[in-house]
């Protein structure tokens, strides 16, 4: 999803998708909780934080993440690990394959 939004030029602070930061926060929360159900997070939380860092998307606007945002950004915000935005691949982390297993 984020790779596709990046290619479309909509992964940015002033995106036409006004709730982008909120959706990103929810995926981070899911990543923390899904381990209880046998689904491995496998680094995608780090990618979400990296995208937010790269495009200056503020995730600190929610009480859940406000106290942790700066630490997360420093620790996990390495944008060099993100897929090439010009890639045509819509699923750079093979989610479809992982979810169907």
Secondary structure as UniProt FT lines:
FT   HELIX           2..7
FT   TURN            8..9
FT   TURN            13..14
FT   TURN            18..19
FT   HELIX           20..33
FT   HELIX           34..37
FT   TURN            42..43
FT   HELIX           44..54
FT   TURN            55..56
FT   TURN            60..61
FT   HELIX           63..66
FT   TURN            67..68
FT   HELIX           69..76
FT   HELIX           79..81
FT   TURN            85..86
FT   TURN            92..93
FT   HELIX           95..100
//
